Amino acid sequence: MPKALDALTKTLLQAATRAGADAADAMAISASSVSIEVRGGVLEQAERSEGTDIGLRVFVGQRSANVSASDTSTRTIEEMAERAVAMAREAPEDPHAGLAEPDQLASARSADGLELCDPTPEPTPDALQDDAARAEAAALAVKGVSQVQSAGAGYGAQQIYLAATNGFEGGYSRSERGLSCVAIAGSGTGMERDYDGDSRIFQADLRDAADIGARAGARALARLDARKPPTGSYPVLFDERIAASLIGHLLGAINGQAIARGASFLRDAMGEQVLAKGLSLIEDPHRVRATGSRPFDAEGLPTARRAIVADGVLQGWTLDLATSRKLDRPPSGNAARGPSSGPQPSNWNIALTQGEASRDDLIREMGTGLLVTSMIGSTINPNTGDYSRGASGLWVENGEITHAINECTIAGNLRDMLRQMQPANDARTHLSRVVPSLLVPGMTLAGA
């Protein structure tokens, strides 16, 4: 019988103490997943996995080391502890390393009320196969779709437990069910593909398979007969599916590790305007039924709602304990880790202020420009914010979509792009990053 996760972490901590560690924390994750893919209406691939991973981080003075394993036997745990302590003794000293003080620890030790795990039974493989088959059939029913590259459904569940010698112990469960479809339209060298999908914590919230397949087919069809855009300066509208990548660059630039290294185009921007006036960026790790929610972070610190940007002005960095000590600021409760790695700063649920205009309103407003629906590759300078990415999408002429675009590059500077962008009102509010379509008034396009 598998050991309970709380017992595993306690055994790890006891082994670390016996091996000579001054302090330690331990993580145990038990996970199971099942995935199904269909092709031509029949099962093509089915996979199931189950396992428990354990991780141990030890401190010997100001030196630390991290080890992990998927074997939870007593012998392996003893060997892990001995190896970790031996590694820590050889590691360089870090004046910022160490566990949280007891008075910093979260009082919440479970995810009660956050609805992170669906209590209904795990779906059967037949149910997942039926979802995937219906999505595939709906895509193929779209006139002009020649084939479906993939249609798949999956389900996963996790139990997570964290404990440390500073007295912290806590854990919670997660679940997720997903469905996706990639459709191909056209033939020969004129083939184009696009996708749609959905992923939810609660199975009852998942979008209908037929809708996902039909939307994937329609999107693939819209990409046919693509051309290169003219070269010049044009407004660019980032579709809601990819707009979160712009906010991702902002979040990367305020990450404590980047700030501590001085490798960020926002390193000196605290208290300055980084978004347009009226726009705020809110982090809320306590949103119900959101994949980024959690009651405490990976160092046992409390998580809390905070304004990263308020009315366009930058309010704070994203910090774990180590970076907070380096920067001499209070930790923000943003440490993330897995069993095989130490904590690093990471963001939880993010929401950008939505606008009043629809995406169609912004298309009409932009006049002539590019609606970006997918991007590949990137050349982004984290120190200056210079931005260049390959893009494809739909060309807008006189406020109306006219044809598909591919093989182009869009370029600008993130500081300017973020301050000038205008949001639509089409963000999906169940996502962990709630970001609507974003219009950037002027970017350089390189095409024909």
N, C-alpha and C positions, 0 to 999 in steps of 0.2 A: 504494500500500500504506500502511495506517495506521501512524503512528509508534509505536514502543514507548513505554509510559508513562514509564519511567525516563528515556528520552532526551528526552521532552517536558518533564519537570520540570527536567532539567539545562539545556535550552535556555532555559526561562523564567528560571532563576536567573542564567544568564550574561547574558541581556538586561537583567535588573534591575540587575546590577552595572554594566554599560556605561552604563545610563541615569542612574546616580548614586546608587543605593540603598546604604545602609550595611549592610543585612542584608535577607534575604528568605526566604520559604518558598513552596513551590508544590505544588499538588495537581492530579492528573489522574485522571479517572474515565471508564472506558469501560464502557458499559452496553447491554444489549439486553433486550427484553421482548416477550412475545406474550400476548395476552388474547383469550378467546373467550366469547361469550354466546349462549345458545340460548333460544328461546321456541317452545313447541309442538313440541318435539323437533327443530326445524330451526335452522340457523345464523341468528342475527339480527345479530351484529356480530363482526368480527374485526379486531384491530389488532396491528401489529408496529412496534417502534421500535428504532433503533440509533443510537448517537452517542457522542462523546467530549467531555467538558467539562473545561476547564482553569481554574484559579484561581491568582492571584498576589497575595501580600501582601508589601508592601515597607515598610521602615523607613528614615526619614531622621532620624537622631537619635532623639528620643522621639515622633516623629510617624509615623503609619502610614496606609496606604490599601490597599484590596482591590479587585481587578478580576477579571473572568471573561469567558470566551468559549467558544463551541462550534466555532470555526474554529481549527484548529491549524496554519495556514500560518505560515511564517517572518515574513512581513510583519505578520500580526496579532499575533504574539508580541512583535515589536519595538514595535508601537504600544501594546500593553497595558502593557509595561514603562515606556515614556515617559509614558503617561497616569497610571499608578499613582504614579510618582515625583513628577510635577507635582501630583497630588492630595495626596500626603503632605506636600509642602512647604507646602500651604495649610491642612492639618489642625491642630487644636489639639494642644499637647503633652500627652502622657500619661505621667506618671512611672512607671507600672506596665507600660507596653508593652515588648515585646521578646521575642526568642527564648529558648529554654532554653539554659542553660549546657551545654557539652559533657559535663560529668560528671553531668548530670541525665538524659541521653538513655537510651532503652531499648536494651538489648543485643539483644532479639528484633527482627528486622526482617522476619519473615514470620509466617504463621499456622499453621505446621507443627504438626500434632497437634490443632488445634482443630476440624477437620472442618467448615469453614464453606462449602465448595463441593462439591456432588455431582459426582463424576467421570463419572457416566453421561450418555449423550447427552441433549441438549435434547429434550423431548417434541414430537412432531409435532402440528400443528394438529388432525389427526383424533383423536389421543389426548385432547387437551384438550376437544374438542367432545364426545367420548364421555363423559368425566367429567361435564361439565355436563349433558348429556342424561339421564344416569342419575340424577343428583341431582334434576333436575326431575321425572322420572317417579316417583321414590320419594316425593317430596313430594305429588304429585297423587294417589298411591295411598292417602294417608291420608284416611279418610272424614271429610268436613266441610271439606276444603281445596278452595276454589273455583278458585284459580289460583295460579300462581307468578309473582311480580313479576320476579324475575331469578334466573338460574342461570349462574354463570360460573366459568371456570377460567383460570389464568394461570401464567406462568413468567418468571422474570427472573434475570439474571446480571450481576455487576459485577466489574470489576478496579479496584483502588484503589491509587494510589501517591502517596507524600508524600516531599518532599525539602526541605532547608533549607541555608542557607549556614553553619550551625553544624556541618555534617558529617552530619546525619541523612539516611538514605535507607532507605525500606522500603515494602513493599506486600503486598497479599494479594487473594484473590478470594472472592466470595460468590455463592450461588445460592439460589433460593427457588421453591417451587411451591405454589400455593394453589387452593382450591376453596370456593365459597360458594353458598348458596341462601336466597332470601327467599320464604316462603310466605304466602299470604293465605287466611284462613278466613272463612266467613260471606258475607253479601251486603248490598248497600245501605249504609245508615248503620251497620249492625252489623258491618262488616268489621273484622278485626284481622289484623295481620301480625307475624311474628317470623322469626328467621333462625338458621342454623347455618353453620359454616365451619371450615376448618382450613388452616394454612400451615406448611410444613416446609422445612428446608434440603435434606434428602434425600427424593427422590420416593418411595422405598420406605416412608418413615415416614408418608406421608399417609393419613388415614383414608379408609375406603371411601366412595365417592360415594353409594351407596344409604343408608348410615347417616346421612350429612349431610343428605340430602333428607328422610328420614323424621323425623329429629329436628326439622328446621325446621318440618315440617308439624304435628307434635305440639305444639310450642311455640305456634304460631299458634292452634291449636285451643283450647289452655288459656286463651287470652286472651279468648275469646268471652264475651258477656253480662257485661261488666265494670261495676262500680259504683264509686261514690265511697266511701272509707272514712269512719268517724266521725272527728270532730276530737277530739284529745286526746293524751296521752302514752302511747306504746306501744313495745315492743321492735321493732327493725327489723333484719331479716336481709338483708344485701347478698349476692346470688347471686354465685358464683365468677366469672361472666362480667364483672361490673362492680365486684367488690370491690377490684380493683387501683386503681380511681380514688381510693379513700380513701388508699391508700399513696402514690399520685401526689401528693396534696396535702401529705403529709409531706415527700416528696422535693423538691417545689417550695419548701417553707418552709426547707429546709436548703441550697438552692442558693446558691452563693457570691455570685451577683449580687444575690439578694434580701437576703442577710445584709449585704453591703457597703452596700446602700441603706438598711438598717434597716427594710425593708418585709416583715417576716416575723413571724408569731405565735410562731415559735420562735427569734427572734434572741438571746434571753438564756437559752436552754434547754440549752446545752452542759453535759453532766454531770448533767442532770436526767432524771427519769422522764418519758418521752413515750409509751411503750407500757406495757401491763400487765407486771408482773414475770413473767419466764419467757419473754417474747417477744423475739426478736432479728430484726434485719433485716440480711441479709448481701448484699453486692455481690460477685459473682464473674465478672469478665470473661474467665475462662479455662474456662468450662464448655464441654464438647464438644457440638457440634451445637446451639448456642443462638444465636439471631439477635443477641443483644446482646454476643456475645464479640468480642474484638479483642486483638491482641498489644501494641499501643501506642496512645496516644491521638492526637488531631489536632495535637498539638504535639511528637510524637516522644517523649513521656514513657512510662515503663513503666506498664502497668496491673497491678493486683494485687487479690487477694481482701482484703476488709476488712469489719469489722463497723461498719455505720452506727449501729445500735442494738444494744446487748448487754444482755440481761436487762432490757429495758425502758428502759435509760439511753442517751441520745444521746451518741455517741462522736466524731462529726466532721462537718464540712461537705463539700459536693461542690464541688471547686475546679479551675479551670484556672490557668494561670500568672498572669494578670492579677489575678484575685480573690485568689489566694494571697498575692500581693505587697501588695494593698490591706489584707488582714486579717492580714498578718505571720504566715502559717502555711505549712507545707510544702504544695506542690501535691499533689493526690490522684490525678493521672493521669486526669482526667475531662473533658478538652477534646474537644469535638465540633465539626465544621465541615463545610461543603460548599464547592465551588469558588467560590461567589459570596458567601460570608460569612466573617467571622473566627471564631475559636474562642469557644465558650461552654461553661460547665459543663453536663454532662449525665451521667445515670447509665447504667450498663451493665446486666448481668443482676442482678435483685433477687429475693431469696427471703425470705419471712416464715415464721417458725416455724409449722408446722402443728399443729393441735390433735389430740386423741384422739377427739373426737366426730365423727360424720358430719353431713352437712347435715340429714338426717332427724332425727337426735338433737336438733339445735339447734331444729328446728321444733317438736318435742314439748316441748322445754324452754321455749321462748318463750311457750307458752300461747296468748295472743291478741296478734296484731300483724301486721306487714306483711313479706312476702318480696318484696324489690325485684328485678325482673328487667331493668328498663331505666330510664334517666333522660334527661331533656331539660333544656336550659337550666341556668343556675346563677347564684346570687348569693353569692359567697364573698368575704369581706373578708380579704385576705392579712395585714393587720396584727393583726387580732383573732382570726381563725379562725372567725368567725361563718359558718354554713353553711346554705344553703337551696337546694333543688333540686326540680324537678318530677320525679315518679316514677310508675311503674306496676308492677304485679306481681300477686301472689296474696295473698289474705287468709287468715290463719291463725286458727282459732277452736278453743280447747281442744286445741291441739297438732296440729290437722289442717287441711290446705288445704281451703277451702270454696268460694271463687269468685275471679274475677279483679277487679283493682282498676285504675282509671285516674283521671286528672285529680286528682291529689293532690300536696301539697307536703310534703316532709320537712325538718325544720330542727333544728339543734343547734349546738354549738361543737366545732370539730375537736380542740382540746386535750382536752376531756372525752371525745369519741367515741373518739379514738385510745387513751387510757388505759384505757377501759372495754371495748373490743371483745374478743370471744371468737372465736378461729378454729375452723373446722371442719377436716376432713382431706382435702378434695376438690380441692386445687390440682392443675392440670396441670403436671407438672414439666418439660415441654419448652419452656414459654413463657419469654420473657425476663423476665417478671414473674410469679413463682410466688407467687400469693396465693390462699388458700382463701376460701370463703364466710365472711363476718364478721358476727357478731351484736353489735349495739349495744343495750344493755339499755333505754335510754329516750330516745326522740326525740319531737319534736312533729310530729304529723300534722295537716294541714289538708285536710279533704275536704268532706263534705256540710255 
